[in-house]
Amino acid sequence: MKPVAIDERLELPLYGLSEAALYLRVPIKTLEYWAFGRGRVAALISVARKHPRAFSFMNLLECHMLASMRTLYDLRLPKIRRAVAHLNRTSGFRHPLIEQPLFTNRVDVLIKEIGKFINLSRGGQLVIPEIVEAHLERVEYDRELGAFRFYPFVRERSAGEPKFIVINPALGFGKPVIAGTGISTAVIASRFNARESMPDLAKEYGLEEKQIEEAIRWETRAVAA
């Protein structure tokens, strides 16, 4: 599989540590460990900027995949670390966790090549296990634009979560907006907190009330965090 073309805006340092942790629903200390390492333990990803600390949009997506493997599939960090190291050595991708489909059998990390499953956690050993595809459905790639879109989880990490909120560096300076629009979730929440009603906001913006509600829920969670 050839590396995808990536818009350089996706590599800019846009998000601080606490902001990235909030968007990903990951504890700050956990995200810090993944991105910057600890002591002699190396980082799992290469961040956009180390001083001051800042994540790119692509870093956000990489950590989204790490969070998926850890929380949804309960994969142990050493196996994830071996998988990432193998991908970095052999794939030629700048962001291998995002640029090719990953799979897991809930024990190891795998990729699919020419009909065979490669066990990345065991240095490339061929396996044919029962496969559960890793959670990439929250990430969409537009090949024509060379752009990714990220739909963060709002309530819980589940396949049934609606995609009402999107993060895209090409919209709203990379801050969360309502999907299909450039309308900032922060603006919606601030107007709602100023006692404008959801029906009125939906009518003004030409949206459904459920979209307004989700924007408010997202921002309310951000304040609570």
Summary of the structure (lengths in Angstrom):
residues: 225
radius of gyration: 18.4
end to end distance: 39.4
largest distance: 59.2
contacts: 672
relative contact order: 0.11
helix: 42%
strand: 17%
